[in-house]
Amino acid sequence: MKRTHHCNELRSEHIGQTVTLTGWVHSKRDLGGVNFIDIRDREGRTQTVFDPQDVPQAICDVAAGLHSESVIEVTGKVRQRPAGTNNDKIPTGQVEVLATELTVLNQAAVLPFVIDDPEVAAKVNEEMRLKYRYLDLRRPEMLRNMRLRSKVAIATRSYMDEQGFLEIETPTLFKSTPEGAREFLVPNRREPGTFYALPQSPQQFKQILMVAGVEKYFQLARCYRDEDLRADRQPEFTQVDIEMSFIEREDIYALIEGLLKRVWKAALDMDIPTPFKRLTFEEALNRFGIDKPDTRFGFELVDMTEDFKGSSFKVFSGAVASGGVVKAMNAKGLACVTQGQMETMTDYAKSFGAKGLAYIKVESGEWKSPIVKFFSDAEKEALKTKLQIEEGDLILFAADQWLTACEILGKIRLYIAEVLQKTGKLTIDPKRFDFLWVVDFPLLSFDKEQNRWYSSHHPFTSPVAEDIPKLVSEPKAVRGQHYDIVVNGVELGGGSIRIHQPDVQKTVFEQVLQIPPEETQSRFGYMLEAFKYGAPPHGGIALGFDRMIATLCGTPSIRDVIAFPKTAKGTDLMTDAPSVATARQLKDLRLEVKAAPPKDQS
Ligand code: ASP
């Protein structure tokens, strides 16, 4: 190495030593002809001094002419900083290097944005940061994210190895899979008109690896989904993908709890308590209105169906009469809700098909609400006790089919927490991690528009054994052996015990999901065939690696933990991918492009 020390290494005990540092010009100050240059590498920074009394003027002139982010090598003697000039903000702040030699390894051009001031840098717009990602990654916060990601990857690998898992890579060029999302297609030049698909996950391969007798598999797998991107989605992302044979659900819970314990320790030096809480899908919806509940705050949903089934307020009694429910929630202390906030919540309710949002504001000892006049004393009393209503509260209602009513209030509950956090009425400890398992999902969900059942997880998920006979006759009642792991309202991952009997798998494909037999054969024939030759019972899980790292770093955006992420439109702003293919490439693939590419691809 050219250097003798890195830039976060020198302390008082190095005083008097001659050292060489290499790195970037982080900042530069000229104090009456003496130049102070902070040199930075990925470990930290050190102050160097170019004083014309100690080094030839020519070297001082070169130092004075350096641009920010130029790459330099400095040799000099470590000395105590003069009294009163220590910098307590950095670990090397007691000392400085009195330069005797300077080599400019590369002079940097003027930067498109400032990176030495964290406050200014934090305000740079994300498009700039992505276009000049290599500069953005030099910022200590981004380097910290990359370092943490690397640590977690290594901790994951060593834990899985200790547990007897084999790390096996599976192909990226694959065929269409059935997991719901749209796939990226890759044209095959050798046989024009045929395409590979990039895998949404290695699901089928990991199951086949179980048939192959691997017993315990894992991989940090790259997955691809051509979806419209939301804040926490990327077209390509990484999963910790896991599969095991001869197990039950409990084995996966124990394995993952151990893994997360190891990861949280490695990344944050935190001991997280295990085992994690478990909530059934039904309880999660009933209490929190969502299947990935954030349990760090209250505002739980309360069921008022029984109390309002005979109400003279027809919106409530009518919902019950048509098989629905009445749910309510106490947004404690939010009677002061603004008109705008009320409108946002009403819009959420409407987006689920509700006509409006019923509410009560408790102010000056009064229940202010257009609907209270319809309530009987018994109904009011029930509300008071069940919701523990007090002065300053805001009560919100949803009367609808069970799932819809839960989901409306679930969405509003999250919004309320956001509002209260912003106004300082709710504080959530950033070091708090509420882990929980959501279990007992229904195997199937019904798609009203298409009038058919689809898999709640994916079609390889096994029904609970005693529900197998109901698969065709009573699909709604079939419970799936699927589980999700959730932390602070974020779904970290999910998986299931799989179907390993070819006849049950065929029934699910053809009779439950109604995939025509020819299609079953062309898409999954190889799997059904493999299962004929001795498939062990097996199950697995996949954890969203990017999301896990974002949670550990405390950032809401997974883009901050991916070295080269894409924009919401799927573009890489640094390389300008995707881009048009040349006529030659298209000719080789025998493809013809009919539409002109849109001008603005950012
Ligand atoms: N393949 C599933 C997914 O990507 C995870 C699993 O079932 O193991 O969500």
Residues whose N, C-alpha, C, O or C-beta is under 5 A from the ligand:
A	BS01	LIG	Q200 S201 Q203 I242 G494 G495 S496 G540 I541 A542
